């Protein structure tokens, strides 16, 4: 079965399917040693989950689903000082994970999340395509339909510090078939922000990249 999502969110996927109140943000900057520091957080609203969760709390449903740092290290070779933390407030539930990469780190083409510097810009792999197994085709189709409805209003935010990316002229999504989709590049002074529809990230049928063009 192909890998649809570039990050490990299986523990929260059911909860996400029950509510469209999903918040995901990736932030990339440089740490005090000059290494690349990446943070990723995904949360859902407790109150909305409990409204649609059959009476069970989100804490009880996902108490064992905190991400193992080893999984992140396997997914992103070269990741150092990997940390995961459960986000559990009165309002939200989810997780935050952080790690660092060497400043000159150049990820392999199939490495998700990590920034890759090219001649034209900074590139991040958002989603990986692949072949479906025959016995999962029907179930995946129904999952896609449901996910499309749920994720239609959800957003995925990618924020890049100008310590790492000093200037960018535009941002766009680039798919494996060569199609480009322009997205709004917001200059926040010290950072650049791109606000993506979650569908664009999680429902892709092929390799999909976010490009910050110099």
C-alpha positions as CSV (number, residue, x, y, z in Angstrom):
1,X,0.0,0.0,0.0
2,X,1.4,3.3,-0.9
3,X,2.5,5.9,1.6
4,X,0.0,8.7,1.4
5,X,1.2,10.9,4.2
6,X,4.7,12.1,4.6
7,X,4.6,12.1,8.3
8,X,3.4,9.5,10.8
9,X,-0.1,10.4,11.8
10,X,-1.7,7.1,12.0
11,X,-2.4,7.4,15.7
12,X,-4.5,10.5,15.2
13,X,-6.0,9.7,11.8
14,X,-9.3,8.3,13.2
15,X,-9.8,11.4,15.3
16,X,-9.1,13.6,12.3
17,X,-11.7,11.7,10.3
18,X,-14.3,12.6,13.0
19,X,-13.7,16.3,13.0
20,X,-12.5,19.0,10.6
21,X,-11.0,21.0,13.4
22,X,-7.4,20.1,12.5
23,X,-4.4,22.4,12.9
24,X,-1.0,21.4,11.5
25,X,2.1,23.5,11.3
26,X,5.7,22.9,10.3
27,X,8.3,25.5,11.3
28,X,11.9,25.4,10.0
29,X,14.7,27.7,11.3
30,X,18.3,27.6,12.5
31,X,19.3,26.8,16.0
32,X,22.1,28.5,18.0
33,X,24.7,26.2,16.5
34,X,23.7,27.0,13.0
35,X,22.0,23.6,12.4
36,X,18.6,23.3,10.8
37,X,15.9,22.9,13.4
38,X,12.5,21.6,12.4
39,X,9.3,21.5,14.5
40,X,6.0,19.9,13.5
41,X,2.8,20.1,15.5
42,X,-0.6,18.6,14.7
43,X,-3.6,19.1,17.0
44,X,-7.3,18.6,17.1
45,X,-10.0,20.2,19.1
46,X,-11.0,18.1,22.2
47,X,-14.5,19.5,22.3
48,X,-15.3,18.8,18.7
49,X,-13.8,15.3,18.9
50,X,-16.0,14.5,21.9
51,X,-19.1,15.7,20.0
52,X,-18.4,13.2,17.3
53,X,-16.4,10.5,19.1
54,X,-19.1,8.3,20.5
55,X,-18.8,9.5,24.0
56,X,-15.1,8.5,24.4
57,X,-12.5,11.2,25.2
58,X,-9.7,11.9,22.8
59,X,-7.2,11.1,25.6
60,X,-8.6,7.6,26.2
61,X,-8.8,6.9,22.5
62,X,-5.2,7.9,21.8
63,X,-3.3,7.5,25.1
64,X,-0.8,5.1,23.5
65,X,-0.3,6.9,20.2
66,X,2.6,9.3,21.0
67,X,5.1,9.0,18.2
68,X,8.3,7.1,18.8
69,X,11.4,9.2,18.1
70,X,12.9,6.1,16.4
71,X,10.2,6.2,13.8
72,X,11.1,9.8,12.9
73,X,14.8,8.9,12.7
74,X,14.0,6.1,10.3
75,X,11.8,8.3,8.2
76,X,14.3,11.1,8.0
77,X,17.9,9.8,8.0
78,X,20.3,12.3,9.5
79,X,17.8,13.6,12.1
80,X,19.5,14.4,15.4
81,X,18.2,15.2,18.9
82,X,14.7,13.9,18.0
83,X,12.1,14.8,20.6
84,X,8.4,14.1,20.8
85,X,5.9,15.6,23.2
86,X,2.3,15.0,23.7
87,X,0.1,18.1,23.5
88,X,-2.6,17.8,26.0
89,X,-4.4,21.0,27.1
90,X,-7.9,21.7,28.1
91,X,-8.5,22.8,24.5
92,X,-6.3,20.7,22.2
93,X,-4.9,17.2,21.8
94,X,-2.1,16.1,19.5
95,X,1.7,16.1,19.4
96,X,4.8,18.1,18.7
97,X,8.0,16.7,17.5
98,X,11.3,18.5,16.9
99,X,14.7,17.5,15.5
100,X,17.8,19.0,14.0
101,X,19.7,18.4,10.8
102,X,23.2,19.4,9.8
103,X,23.3,22.9,8.1
104,X,24.6,21.3,4.8
105,X,22.1,18.4,4.9
106,X,20.8,17.5,1.5
107,X,17.9,15.0,1.9
108,X,17.3,12.2,-0.6
109,X,14.5,12.8,-3.0
110,X,12.2,10.5,-1.0
111,X,12.9,12.1,2.4
112,X,9.8,14.0,3.7
113,X,9.7,17.3,5.6
114,X,13.4,18.1,5.4
115,X,14.3,21.2,3.3
116,X,16.4,20.5,0.1
117,X,18.3,23.4,-1.5
118,X,18.4,23.6,-5.3
119,X,19.6,26.2,-7.8
120,X,16.1,27.6,-8.1
121,X,14.8,27.4,-4.5
122,X,14.1,25.5,-1.3
123,X,12.1,22.3,-1.8
124,X,10.1,20.2,0.7
125,X,8.6,16.8,-0.1
126,X,4.9,17.0,1.1
127,X,3.5,13.7,-0.2
128,X,4.7,10.5,-1.8
129,X,2.8,8.7,-4.5
130,X,3.0,5.0,-5.3
131,X,1.1,1.9,-6.5
132,X,-2.0,0.7,-4.7
133,X,-2.2,-3.0,-3.8
134,X,-5.2,-4.7,-5.4
135,X,-6.9,-5.8,-2.2
136,X,-6.8,-2.2,-0.7
137,X,-8.1,-0.4,-3.7
138,X,-11.8,-0.4,-2.7
139,X,-11.2,0.5,1.0
140,X,-8.8,3.3,0.0
141,X,-11.4,4.7,-2.4
142,X,-13.9,5.0,0.4
143,X,-11.3,6.4,2.7
144,X,-10.4,9.0,0.1
145,X,-14.0,10.1,-0.3
146,X,-14.4,10.6,3.5
147,X,-11.0,12.2,3.9
148,X,-11.8,14.6,1.0
149,X,-14.9,15.8,2.9
150,X,-13.1,16.1,6.2
151,X,-10.0,17.8,5.0
152,X,-11.8,20.2,2.6
153,X,-11.6,23.0,5.3
154,X,-8.4,21.9,7.1
155,X,-5.1,23.8,6.6
156,X,-1.5,22.9,6.7
157,X,0.9,25.7,7.5
158,X,4.6,25.8,6.5
159,X,6.7,28.5,8.1
160,X,10.4,29.1,7.1
161,X,12.7,31.4,9.0
162,X,14.6,34.0,7.0
163,X,17.7,32.8,8.9
164,X,17.5,29.8,6.6
165,X,15.8,31.3,3.6
166,X,16.8,34.9,3.2
167,X,14.6,35.7,0.3
168,X,11.8,34.1,-1.7
169,X,10.0,35.5,-4.7
170,X,7.1,33.0,-4.8
171,X,5.9,29.6,-3.6
172,X,4.2,26.8,-5.5
173,X,3.3,23.2,-5.4
174,X,5.0,21.0,-7.9
175,X,3.7,17.5,-8.8
176,X,5.5,14.6,-10.4
177,X,3.7,15.2,-13.7
178,X,5.1,18.7,-14.0
179,X,2.0,20.6,-12.9
180,X,2.5,23.8,-10.9
181,X,0.0,25.2,-8.5
182,X,0.7,28.7,-7.2
183,X,0.2,29.3,-3.5
184,X,0.2,32.5,-1.5
185,X,3.6,33.4,0.0
186,X,3.2,35.6,3.1
187,X,6.1,37.7,4.3
188,X,5.9,37.9,8.1
189,X,9.1,39.9,8.5
190,X,11.3,37.3,10.1
191,X,9.6,34.4,8.4
192,X,7.8,33.2,5.2
193,X,4.4,31.5,5.6
194,X,2.5,29.3,3.2
195,X,-1.0,28.2,4.1
196,X,-1.9,25.0,2.2
197,X,-5.2,23.1,1.9
198,X,-4.8,19.9,3.8
199,X,-6.2,18.0,0.8
200,X,-3.2,19.2,-1.3
201,X,-0.9,17.5,1.2
202,X,-2.7,14.3,2.3
203,X,-4.7,13.2,-0.8
204,X,-2.0,13.4,-3.5
205,X,-1.8,10.5,-5.9
206,X,1.8,11.3,-6.8
207,X,5.0,12.8,-5.4
208,X,4.2,16.5,-4.4
209,X,6.7,19.2,-3.4
210,X,6.4,22.6,-2.0
211,X,8.9,25.0,-3.6
212,X,10.0,28.4,-2.2
213,X,11.6,30.0,-5.3
214,X,14.5,32.4,-4.7
